[in-house]
Amino acid sequence: MTQKTIVENLSQKDSNEKASLLRPTAVRRRAAARLASIQLGYSAEVTGQPLLEAMPTFLDNYADDIARQLRVKKIDSEHFYAVVSGVNHRRLELDQMIADGLSEGWTLMRLARIELVILRAGIIELDGMPHIPARAVLSEYASIADAFNADVRFVNALLDGLARRKLRTAEMSTPGKAN
């Protein structure tokens, strides 16, 4: 074998190892949808533009970039629309659930906008998507919070508390259950 062949084989091996470390495509497509829904939600929150009104322009400008970053051809559009429309239609209810989960002396106005957006989306998944394990939802939104430099412990604690006390009580009461 020549030096060139060895280098090519090692490069191919590294590529194959990296590819094998990637989560399954369906999981990455859903992660891309979550990320897109958070970015859209934050943009709408900051600009004051209605969420559904901002969606087409957002998708045209950013969906392909998000998909590329997560190494998928496209985001899971069904999941994206379910999260975004759920947040849009239930915003007041979601905000009340978040407010009820805050410590005494805390209000929604004290929360960072990105944390509020992440919590809304997480609650939509916990409440309306029972086919996705609660612990997976918690893990995904904690990772998103970390990516946005939000308070991961706060986001995780609030979502976990809602899941245990209100949204997924039976599922979350199973000790040590791997979801």
C-alpha positions as CSV (number, residue, x, y, z in Angstrom):
1,M,0.0,0.0,0.0
2,T,1.2,3.5,-0.8
3,Q,1.2,6.4,1.6
4,K,-1.6,8.0,-0.4
5,T,-3.8,4.8,-0.1
6,I,-3.2,4.7,3.7
7,V,-4.2,8.3,4.1
8,E,-7.3,7.8,2.0
9,N,-8.3,4.7,4.0
10,L,-7.8,6.5,7.3
11,S,-9.8,9.5,6.1
12,Q,-12.6,7.2,4.9
13,K,-12.5,5.3,8.3
14,D,-12.7,8.7,10.1
15,S,-15.7,9.7,8.0
16,N,-17.4,6.3,8.6
17,E,-16.8,6.6,12.3
18,K,-18.2,10.1,12.5
19,A,-21.2,9.0,10.5
20,S,-21.8,6.1,12.8
21,L,-21.7,8.5,15.8
22,L,-24.5,10.6,14.3
23,R,-28.0,10.1,15.7
24,P,-30.5,8.5,13.3
25,T,-31.7,10.7,10.5
26,A,-35.3,10.9,11.9
27,V,-34.0,12.1,15.2
28,R,-31.8,14.7,13.6
29,R,-34.6,15.9,11.4
30,R,-36.8,16.4,14.5
31,A,-33.9,18.1,16.3
32,A,-33.6,20.5,13.3
33,A,-37.4,21.2,13.5
34,R,-37.0,22.0,17.2
35,L,-34.1,24.3,16.6
36,A,-36.0,26.0,13.8
37,S,-39.1,26.4,15.9
38,I,-37.0,28.0,18.7
39,Q,-35.2,30.4,16.3
40,L,-38.5,31.4,14.7
41,G,-40.1,31.8,18.1
42,Y,-37.3,34.0,19.3
43,S,-37.3,36.1,16.2
44,A,-41.0,36.7,16.5
45,E,-40.7,37.4,20.2
46,V,-38.0,40.0,19.7
47,T,-39.6,41.7,16.6
48,G,-43.2,41.5,17.7
49,Q,-44.2,39.9,14.4
50,P,-46.9,37.3,14.7
51,L,-45.4,33.8,14.7
52,L,-47.4,32.4,11.8
53,E,-46.8,35.5,9.7
54,A,-43.0,35.2,10.2
55,M,-42.9,31.5,9.4
56,P,-42.7,31.6,5.5
57,T,-39.9,34.1,5.4
58,F,-38.1,32.3,8.1
59,L,-38.3,28.9,6.3
60,D,-37.2,30.4,3.0
61,N,-34.1,32.0,4.6
62,Y,-33.0,29.6,7.3
63,A,-34.5,26.1,7.1
64,D,-31.9,24.8,4.6
65,D,-29.1,26.2,6.8
66,I,-30.5,24.5,9.9
67,A,-30.9,21.2,8.1
68,R,-27.4,21.4,6.8
69,Q,-26.0,22.1,10.3
70,L,-27.7,18.9,11.5
71,R,-26.7,16.9,8.5
72,V,-30.1,16.2,7.1
73,K,-31.7,17.0,3.8
74,K,-34.6,18.9,5.4
75,I,-36.1,19.5,8.7
76,D,-39.1,17.5,10.0
77,S,-41.7,19.9,8.7
78,E,-44.6,18.1,10.3
79,H,-42.9,18.4,13.7
80,F,-41.9,22.0,13.1
81,Y,-45.5,23.0,12.1
82,A,-46.9,21.1,15.1
83,V,-44.7,22.9,17.6
84,V,-45.1,26.3,16.0
85,S,-48.9,26.1,15.6
86,G,-49.2,24.7,19.1
87,V,-47.3,27.6,20.6
88,N,-49.2,30.1,18.4
89,H,-52.6,28.7,19.4
90,R,-51.9,28.1,23.1
91,R,-49.5,30.9,24.0
92,L,-51.6,32.3,26.9
93,E,-52.2,28.9,28.4
94,L,-48.5,28.0,28.0
95,D,-47.4,31.3,29.6
96,Q,-49.7,30.6,32.5
97,M,-48.3,27.1,33.0
98,I,-44.8,28.6,33.0
99,A,-45.8,31.4,35.4
100,D,-47.3,28.7,37.7
101,G,-44.0,26.9,37.7
102,L,-41.9,29.9,38.7
103,S,-40.6,30.4,42.2
104,E,-42.2,33.1,44.3
105,G,-41.2,36.5,43.3
106,W,-40.5,35.5,39.7
107,T,-42.7,36.7,36.8
108,L,-42.6,35.9,33.1
109,M,-41.1,39.4,32.5
110,R,-38.0,38.4,34.4
111,L,-37.3,35.5,32.1
112,A,-34.9,35.8,29.2
113,R,-37.0,35.8,26.0
114,I,-35.1,32.7,24.7
115,E,-35.9,30.8,27.9
116,L,-39.6,31.6,27.5
117,V,-39.5,30.5,23.8
118,I,-37.8,27.2,24.7
119,L,-40.2,26.5,27.6
120,R,-43.2,27.1,25.4
121,A,-42.0,24.7,22.8
122,G,-41.0,22.1,25.4
123,I,-44.4,22.2,27.0
124,I,-46.1,21.8,23.6
125,E,-44.2,18.6,23.1
126,L,-44.7,17.3,26.6
127,D,-48.4,18.0,26.5
128,G,-49.4,17.2,22.9
129,M,-46.9,14.6,21.7
130,P,-47.1,11.5,23.9
131,H,-45.3,9.4,21.2
132,I,-42.1,11.2,22.1
133,P,-40.7,10.1,25.5
134,A,-40.8,12.8,28.1
135,R,-37.1,12.3,29.0
136,A,-36.1,12.7,25.4
137,V,-38.1,16.0,25.2
138,L,-36.4,17.2,28.4
139,S,-32.9,16.3,27.1
140,E,-33.5,17.9,23.7
141,Y,-34.7,21.2,25.2
142,A,-31.9,21.2,27.8
143,S,-29.5,20.9,24.9
144,I,-31.2,23.7,23.0
145,A,-31.0,25.9,26.1
146,D,-27.3,25.1,26.4
147,A,-26.8,26.0,22.7
148,F,-28.4,29.4,23.2
149,N,-26.6,30.1,26.5
150,A,-29.8,30.0,28.4
151,D,-30.1,28.7,32.0
152,V,-30.1,25.0,31.3
153,R,-30.8,24.0,34.9
154,F,-33.8,26.4,35.1
155,V,-35.3,25.2,31.7
156,N,-34.8,21.5,32.7
157,A,-36.2,22.0,36.2
158,L,-39.3,23.8,35.0
159,L,-40.1,21.3,32.2
160,D,-39.3,18.3,34.5
161,G,-41.6,19.7,37.2
162,L,-44.4,20.2,34.7
163,A,-43.9,16.7,33.3
164,R,-43.9,15.1,36.7
165,R,-46.8,17.1,38.3
166,K,-49.1,17.7,35.4
167,L,-48.2,16.6,31.8
168,R,-46.6,13.1,32.0
169,T,-47.2,12.0,35.6
170,A,-47.4,8.2,34.9
171,E,-44.5,8.2,32.5
172,M,-42.2,10.2,34.8
173,S,-43.1,8.3,37.9
174,T,-41.5,5.1,36.5
175,P,-38.1,5.1,38.3
176,G,-35.1,4.4,36.1
177,K,-37.1,3.9,33.0
178,A,-34.9,4.7,30.0
179,N,-36.9,6.5,27.3
